[in-house]
Amino acid sequence: GVCDCCDGSDEAAGVCPNECKRMFEEAAAKAAVLAEKRKAGEGKYNEYVTMAAEKLGSQKVELEAKKKEFEEMEAKVKELETLKDDLVRKQSDAKKAKKAEAEAAIVDALELPKLSNTVKVDVLMKMAVVANDTGIETLLQIVTEKVDNKFTDALDDVE
């Protein structure tokens, strides 16, 4: 006979040995080993999940802190830009006022209203040539040496 049952019940008595108990014990041992491995793997998986959750939590806290810090810096930048714009505007206004003041003093000092247009053009052309040829510093030096203090004081205000 062919022993195709684990307990040999399909054959005559004693022909086939009863292997069911041994096969069951082998299968149970293999299943127990697999269950242990699965349990160990599951424990390691849970450990990784816990670590990842903790890390994610701390990264979220850090991200929120960085967002808040970034918002504070943006506000500070905006505040500084506004302050800068105000200072630039004030400086420009002060410069315009000083220039207008100096121009009035120069016109007054040179008595430009009393000069003819031809003389005014001639004086301005000569001043432009000197400034172009030797630089504005040389022109200012010449004016300072040769012209009334009222005029040079006006020029100092422009600088």
C-alpha positions as CSV (number, residue, x, y, z in Angstrom):
1,G,0.0,0.0,0.0
2,V,0.6,3.6,-0.4
3,C,0.7,5.6,2.8
4,D,-1.0,8.8,1.7
5,C,-2.7,9.6,5.0
6,C,-0.6,10.8,8.0
7,D,-2.3,8.3,10.4
8,G,-2.3,5.4,7.9
9,S,-6.0,4.8,8.4
10,D,-6.7,4.2,4.7
11,E,-4.4,1.1,4.7
12,A,-4.3,-2.1,6.6
13,A,-3.3,-1.9,10.3
14,G,0.4,-1.6,10.9
15,V,1.3,-1.0,7.2
16,C,1.7,2.8,7.5
17,P,3.0,4.5,10.7
18,N,1.0,7.3,12.4
19,E,2.9,10.4,11.5
20,C,0.2,13.0,12.3
21,K,1.5,13.8,15.8
22,R,5.0,14.4,14.6
23,M,3.9,16.4,11.6
24,F,1.6,18.5,13.8
25,E,4.5,19.1,16.2
26,E,6.8,20.2,13.4
27,A,4.2,22.5,11.9
28,A,3.4,23.9,15.4
29,A,7.2,24.5,16.1
30,K,7.6,26.3,12.7
31,A,4.5,28.4,13.4
32,A,5.8,29.2,16.9
33,V,9.1,30.4,15.4
34,L,7.3,32.5,12.8
35,A,5.0,33.9,15.5
36,E,8.1,34.9,17.6
37,K,9.7,36.5,14.6
38,R,6.5,38.3,13.8
39,K,6.1,39.5,17.4
40,A,9.7,40.7,17.5
41,G,9.3,42.5,14.2
42,E,6.0,44.0,15.4
43,G,7.8,45.2,18.6
44,K,10.6,46.8,16.4
45,Y,7.9,48.3,14.1
46,N,6.1,49.9,17.1
47,E,9.4,51.2,18.5
48,Y,10.1,52.9,15.1
49,V,6.5,54.3,15.0
50,T,6.9,55.7,18.5
51,M,10.3,57.3,17.6
52,A,8.9,58.7,14.4
53,A,5.9,60.2,16.2
54,E,8.2,61.8,18.8
55,K,10.5,63.2,16.2
56,L,7.6,64.5,14.2
57,G,6.2,66.1,17.3
58,S,9.4,67.8,18.1
59,Q,9.9,68.9,14.5
60,K,6.4,70.4,14.5
61,V,7.2,72.4,17.6
62,E,10.5,73.5,16.1
63,L,8.7,74.4,12.8
64,E,6.1,76.5,14.7
65,A,8.9,78.3,16.6
66,K,10.7,79.0,13.3
67,K,7.5,80.3,11.7
68,K,6.9,82.6,14.7
69,E,10.5,83.8,14.5
70,F,10.2,84.4,10.8
71,E,7.0,86.4,11.2
72,E,8.7,88.5,13.9
73,M,11.6,89.1,11.6
74,E,9.3,90.1,8.7
75,A,7.5,92.6,11.0
76,K,10.9,94.0,12.1
77,V,12.0,94.3,8.5
78,K,8.8,96.1,7.6
79,E,9.2,98.4,10.6
80,L,12.8,99.2,9.6
81,E,11.9,99.7,5.9
82,T,9.2,102.2,7.1
83,L,11.7,103.9,9.3
84,K,14.3,104.1,6.5
85,D,11.7,105.5,4.1
86,D,10.8,108.1,6.6
87,L,14.4,109.0,7.2
88,V,15.1,109.2,3.4
89,R,12.1,111.4,2.9
90,K,13.1,113.7,5.8
91,Q,16.7,113.8,4.5
92,S,15.4,114.7,1.0
93,D,13.1,117.4,2.4
94,A,15.9,118.9,4.4
95,K,18.3,118.8,1.4
96,K,15.7,120.5,-0.7
97,A,15.1,123.2,1.9
98,K,18.9,123.7,2.4
99,K,19.3,124.0,-1.4
100,A,16.5,126.5,-1.7
101,E,18.0,128.5,1.1
102,A,21.5,128.4,-0.5
103,E,20.2,129.3,-3.9
104,A,18.4,132.4,-2.4
105,A,21.6,133.4,-0.6
106,I,23.7,132.9,-3.7
107,V,21.3,135.0,-5.9
108,D,21.3,137.7,-3.2
109,A,25.1,137.6,-2.7
110,L,25.8,137.8,-6.4
111,E,23.2,140.4,-6.9
112,L,22.0,138.4,-9.9
113,P,18.8,140.4,-10.3
114,K,20.9,143.5,-11.0
115,L,23.0,141.9,-13.7
116,S,22.1,141.8,-17.3
117,N,21.3,138.4,-18.9
118,T,24.5,138.6,-21.0
119,V,26.7,139.0,-17.9
120,K,24.8,136.3,-16.0
121,V,25.3,133.8,-18.9
122,D,29.0,134.8,-19.2
123,V,29.6,134.3,-15.4
124,L,27.8,130.9,-15.4
125,M,29.7,129.7,-18.5
126,K,33.0,130.6,-17.0
127,M,32.1,128.8,-13.7
128,A,30.9,125.7,-15.7
129,V,34.2,125.7,-17.6
130,V,36.3,125.9,-14.4
131,A,34.2,123.2,-12.8
132,N,34.5,121.0,-15.8
133,D,38.3,121.5,-16.3
134,T,39.5,121.4,-12.8
135,G,36.7,120.0,-10.7
136,I,34.0,121.5,-8.5
137,E,36.4,121.6,-5.5
138,T,38.7,124.0,-7.4
139,L,35.7,126.2,-8.4
140,L,34.6,126.3,-4.8
141,Q,38.1,127.2,-3.6
142,I,38.3,130.1,-6.1
143,V,34.8,131.3,-5.2
144,T,35.7,131.1,-1.5
145,E,38.9,133.2,-2.0
146,K,37.4,135.8,-4.3
147,V,33.8,136.3,-3.3
148,D,32.0,137.9,-0.4
149,N,31.6,135.8,2.8
150,K,27.8,135.9,2.5
151,F,28.1,134.0,-0.8
152,T,30.7,131.4,0.5
153,D,28.6,130.8,3.6
154,A,25.7,129.9,1.3
155,L,28.0,127.5,-0.6
156,D,29.1,125.8,2.7
157,D,25.4,125.2,3.4
158,V,25.0,123.3,0.1
159,E,28.0,121.0,0.9
